[in-house]
Structure formats: structure tokens, C-alpha cells
Amino acid sequence: MGTQAKLVVESPFSNISPGIVSTLDSSLKFSHRSSLRFQTLVTRRRLSLSSSSATPPGPPPIQDEQRKPPDLQTLMRRFWKVAVPYWSSDDKFQARLQLAAVFALTLGTTGISVGFNFLGRDFYNALANKDQEQFTKQLLYYLAGFAGGIPFFVLRDYAREKLSLRWRSWMTRYYMERYLKNKTFYKIQSQSTVDNPDQRIVDDLSSFTGTALSFSLTLFNAAIDLISFSNILYGIYPPLFVVLLAYSLGGTAISVFLGRGLVSLNFLQEKKEADFRYALVRVRENAESIAFYGGEENEMQLLLSRFRSAFENLNQLLISSRNLEFFTNGYRYLIQILPAAVVAPMYFSGKIEFGVINQSVSAFNHILGDFSLIVYQFQAISAFSAVIDRLGEFDDVLDSSNRKGHHDSKEEIQLSFFLISCSNGIHSNGYMPLSKHVKLLHVEHLTVQTPSEATLIKDLSFEIFDKDHLLVTGPSGSGKTSLLRAIAGLWSFGNGAITVYVRPRGDLDMPHSPDVVSHQVTSTNETIGDSTGRRNSEGVIFLPQKPYMVLGTLRQQLLYPTWTEDSDDLSDDAKQSDSLSFLMHARDARCDNEKSKKPTSDDLIQVLNDVSLGHLLSRFDSLDSTHEWSSVLSLGEQQRLAFGRLLLSKPTLALLDESTSALDEANEARLYQLIEAAGITYISIGHRRTLYKYHKKVLHICTADRTNTQHNWSFKDVEEDPIYDFSKQ
């Protein structure tokens, strides 16, 4: 169960008799001081998960027992790191303006509370003196104060919530950009760097912004209260002020001692609840496989195990909270009689009036609340500390990933992209002998390893030219998919160099001329760190065995990943308002250049017919129908749809990881003929002998032997492979 601090509003008129304002208090719920109290909430998250052969499962999560609560210095550093960027961002003018308005309204509410403190004194003096005329006059003042004070409290809370929402919106965009940049999301998933990043972006950011603003206003109010009410209380009876200091300092020390374990327990509760939800989502995503296996009992055991872990931690959290509540409740209720008991002798001796007792109680409560923030809010502070810790940890991981993306390590696979272009000396006939085809891929002394440094492929070197389609074969686990990941920039474990030569988009029909030159586009680690959009735009596309189906229409399935939705799809309200302009995704210049090349509906229909998926139009009404495509389409249909994407994108080089494994031989032959005719050079991983006829080169990889220092691969023409002759029979 997720825990977060929730605003609980109290009456600003605590000095007034409860009978006068109870109805008003329960309906309006506004306060002179935002009080944060710990609430246990069930948070609902929507996880978007997809399984892909290109994303290996991560290692088991770190044991909970290893988790230690952060020290105060670490918490403060992480809070500052998470909170500061927004206030110096491109939205800083609006942010600071709204923050100033919130503080101004807060200052106004504090002034109103001070006014009611004096009104309460005169009100109860009139009541004690049985002065009906003065009582009626003070009652009218109260009613006027209610009418004038309500707008300040309501507008303050509204302005705070609006600013919190704006801050959260900016931070969500900020963290999502960094999460998706440099393949950080892939590294986090494959290496289990942090748990449940989705929860941190959705729930922790929401809790952080709302609670940070509330605490800021609470501290601001506390400072103003101390200035305003200390003079009042000290003027009534100085010893009462001394009693207040001793009472608040002692209560703070005891609260810290009793609640010292709450931060760690709150952090673990967030993690355990998220793990339980993740397991439930996996059941939904893999429902068919579990049903075929009959694995309901196993899943039940797994789910109960994760829920039991969350339950046990929550039980400890409740025990710690109970122990703290024993003290804080007694601490809170004792102050109802403590100030009256201290000043009562002065009243009995006639030195003060009855209304002064009420005034001293009100001032005492105000100042004690300011001095006792830790006592009253310790559970909320502990929950907020867990949120800061989780967001700070996530922020550190994002920064670390970005820094690594720009480091040049000789121990990593070096990947470079070069852009092919034609010089002015092209021969008029555009003809070039096969031996002088354009080079598209150069692998040089490549050694591919696992993260644990186990060698998969040793000292691999080969070259691929235009139309030299390569088939990669070998036993399972030999490193075939890891090789494609390395070419795609997803795998950097090992050493060696990979150079990819790509044409500008739309230049698949460029003449084969000896006067072909190349221009380097990007350096090694730049490409590895930020290659997805660049690689797609420069003509390299990867097709996994199980294609990724996006959340959207059939049209979006075909346009993915080369084209995205245009801004025309935005609502009219979003177009007319620029208040949240940072939520509009800015397309880069490369995307703008591609807009004119975006396929039409006729193009999409033609491609569907080409890959034998024309029946989908009648089955799902139109290109703009939306379904859960990974569920309603068979794996074979998904693979054909992926080839449709390939034909529309027309990349220079396609990396196919068993991309036809679910297809019959006739459909497989048709798809390979289509991409061959489209001028796309491809590298395929596969086990079928029928694949040999669609390729010109073959790379056979054997399982690496630690005792053998020789390379574990062979690269040759397909005609030279004895399996090729057998496959034609």
C-alpha cells in the first residue's frame, strides 16, 4: 500500500467555541496553517509493460534487508536536486509568479488568524461580563470576519493545488525525457538499476510536488506565527512562553526517538506494493501462456508471497505508527489544558480577564504548533522522506546513465555511423560491378561478452556490402541476438569496432558508383547513448521475434517508429492555451523533414495487402480503429505487420531476429522477396534451412569454449556452405 502525506485541513478559528463554527468548519475545510498528516492510501497505477526478445530480464532485486535509511545530509541533497530544476526552467516566470501569489495569500490568512485571536478575546470577555450589547457587536464582527476570510483561505488552497499540478506536469515531462534518453529505460530494465521507475514517475512525483509545497507553506506560516503570536503570548505571561519552549523541545526529541524507523519502513512499503502490482500485471500480460501451462497454482503462490511480504512490512509500519501515536495524541491533548492551568492563578487573582485565558490558549496553540512541527507531522515527514529518497535515487541513476553515455571507454564496443552520399563524378549509366558495391557494415575485431564478462563471440571481423544479405546461424545461447544488439547500439559489453554506413532516408535507389564517399555522422558513445531516433532516421531498423505493438490505432502500428502523430491531434483547449507548453513534445528537424514523406492511407492499405493483412481492414473497420493489438493479432500477424513497417520505412539496413519464426514458408518467402525488391539490405537470425535461399552470406557462430583461444565463427558465401545445397533439395 503506497504511503504519502495528505493535506488535512483544520479550522483557522480554533480560538472560537466549537459550537459556533463546527458546521462552517466541516463544510469549508480551510485553515490558517496547512497540516500534513500521514495517510495510508491505495495508489492506483497503470503499468505499460511489453515483453521483447531484445530486452533480457533483469537480475533479482536487491534484498530488502540491505536497504538502509538515508542520512539527513543525503536527504537534503536529494531534495534540493529534485526540487530546484523547475524553478530555474523555461517555466520559471509563471512558477515564481504563482508561488509569490500563494505566499501572499498565506500571509493574508495568517493576518486573519491574528485578527480572530483578538476577536476571540473580546467575544469571551463580553460573554463573561454578560454584556449583551457588546456580545452582539462581537458576534457581528465574527460573521463579517467569516465572510471576508473565507475567500482568502479557499483561494490560497486553490492556488497551491494549481501550482502543485503545474510543477508536477513539468517534472513528469522532465523525468520522462531523461528516462527515454540514451536508452536509460532499457538499461534500468535489463540491469535492474532501480525498481519500479513507472511508480516513481507517476506517484512519487505527484506526492513530492504536493507535499513539498505544503511543507514550504507550513514553514512559512510557522515563521509568521512565531513573530505574530510570540509577542501576544509573551505580553500575557512570560513564564508561559518558557513552558511552551520546554514542552515543544522535549516532545520533538521523544518523537524522533519513537519514529526513527518509519522512513525505512515507508520506503520498503512503496517497493513491496509496486512489486506486487507488477506481478499482477505480468499475469494479465501473459494470461494465455499461463493458461496453456496450467500455472495458476504457481502464480497464486508467487502473488501471495509478494503480498505477504508487503503485509508483513505494513504490519511493522502500523506498529511503529501506533507507538508514535500513543505519544503524539497525549502530547496534542495535554496542551488543551496546559496554558489555562498556567495562567489560571492570574485570573483567580483578578490580574487578567476571562477572555485573556482564551487568547492565551489560542496563541499557545499557534506557537506550539509551529515549534512542534516534527511532533505533529513526523509520520508525514517520514513518508515524505521516503519519497525524496526514491526520487533522488532515480535522479542519480538518470544522471549516471547520461554521464556514461558520453564517456569514451576502450573496454566497450565502439559503434559509429557514417552517412553515405554521392560525389559529383557519378558515371552517367550509374553502373557499378558487384565487387564494388557500397559498404554498409564493417565489423572489426569484435568480441561480444555478457555483463558478467563471459565471452560469447571472439574476435569477429567481416564486411557487408549493399545487397549482401547476411544469415546468422548457430546454437541457442551462442550470442546471435547479442551481435544484433551490438550493431543496433543496445549492447556495449565487449570490445572491438562496428561501423554502419547508411544512406539518407529516401536514397535507397542511389546509383552504385565508384565515386561514393562517406561522411561520419556521430561518434561512438554518442551513438550508443542516443542512437534510437538517430538510427531510425539514418536507415537502420531492428525487428525482434515478437514485434512491439504500440498503444494506438492500426495506422499508428504501421507508422511506428518512423513517423509519430502530428500536433493536429491536440485538443482545441491545448492549442489555445500555452500555459503548459512544456507538455507539447517538440519534434526535431529530422522529423519535420519527414512529414512530407509520411505515407498516405492508400500507401498503408497497399502495404497491408502486400504483407497479406488486407483482411484486417474489414475485420477492424478502418485504419483508425484502436485495439489491444498484441492480444487481438496472432504472432504471425504481428510479424507480418512488422514487415509492413519495414517496407514503409525503407531503411538502408534491417536487422531481423527470427522475425519470420511464426510464419509459414509461403509467407516467409513473400516477405523476403518484398524487402529484397524494395532495395533493403538485411541481416537475419534464423534456424530454418529455407532461409539460405534469401541470403548471400552466412555467419555461423559456435558456442564459445573458454579453453579454446581460436575464434568461434565462420563467415562465407552461402554457396560455399554445405547446408545450402541440402536446403535446396
Number of C-alpha atoms within 10 A of each C-alpha: 22 23 25 32 26 18 17 14 19 17 19 24 23 20 22 22 12 12 7 12 15 13 10 12 18 12 8 14 16 26 25 27 26 22 21 23 19 21 16 15 12 11 15 13 13 11 14 9 11 15 14 13 15 20 15 12 13 13 11 8 12 12 7 11 7 7 12 13 20 15 9 10 9 14 18 16 13 21 19 13 15 20 16 10 14 18 15 11 11 12 17 13 12 14 19 15 11 17 19 12 17 23 18 14 21 27 20 16 25 23 17 21 26 21 12 25 26 17 21 25 23 23 24 22 20 20 17 13 13 11 12 11 10 16 19 14 13 20 17 12 15 18 11 11 16 16 11 12 19 17 14 22 24 17 16 24 21 13 18 23 17 15 23 22 15 20 22 22 17 19 21 17 16 16 18 13 13 17 25 14 20 26 20 23 17 17 17 20 18 15 15 16 19 15 18 19 18 17 21 25 20 17 18 24 23 20 21 26 21 22 23 17 19 23 20 13 21 20 16 16 22 22 14 18 25 19 12 18 21 18 14 19 22 16 12 18 14 13 12 20 20 11 14 20 15 10 16 20 15 12 21 18 12 14 22 15 11 16 19 16 17 26 25 20 24 26 24 24 23 26 21 24 22 25 20 20 21 19 16 15 16 16 18 11 17 13 14 12 11 16 11 9 8 11 12 14 9 11 16 13 11 15 19 14 13 19 19 14 18 21 17 12 19 22 13 14 19 15 12 18 18 13 13 22 20 10 15 20 12 10 17 17 10 11 17 14 10 16 22 19 14 15 20 15 12 14 15 11 8 10 9 15 17 19 22 21 23 24 25 26 23 27 26 26 21 25 24 22 21 22 21 25 19 20 27 24 20 27 27 25 23 25 29 25 26 28 29 29 25 23 24 23 15 24 18 15 17 20 14 12 21 19 12 13 21 17 12 13 14 10 11 19 26 25 25 22 24 20 18 23 17 16 12 8 10 15 13 8 9 11 13 15 9 12 7 12 19 23 19 23 20 17 18 17 15 21 21 27 22 15 12 7 10 13 19 23 25 22 17 20 17 15 14 21 18 20 21 21 22 25 25 23 21 17 12 12 13 19 22 24 22 21 23 22 18 21 26 23 24 22 22 25 20 24 20 22 21 24 20 25 27 28 23 15 16 15 16 17 10 14 19 20 21 18 15 18 13 16 12 13 16 17 15 24 23 16 24 26 21 20 23 21 15 15 20 17 22 26 25 26 24 24 22 22 23 23 24 19 21 17 14 14 18 22 17 20 21 27 20 18 17 20 17 13 10 10 12 8 8 11 9 9 8 13 13 8 9 11 11 12 13 15 14 13 11 10 11 9 8 12 15 10 10 14 12 8 12 15 14 10 11 9 12 20 18 15 21 21 15 17 21 17 17 15 11 17 16 9 8 13 10 14 18 13 13 15 15 12 18 18 14 10 15 12 18 19 20 24 25 25 23 26 26 27 23 25 21 19 25 23 30 26 25 21 22 22 23 20 24 29 18 18 16 10 14 8 16 19 16 14 21 19 12 16 19 16 10 16 18 23 24 26 22 26 26 21 16 13 14 15 19 23 16 18 22 15 22 25 22 18 24 20 16 20 14 10 6 8 10 11 15 18 18 13 19 14 15 21 15 12 16 9 12 18 14 10 13 10 5
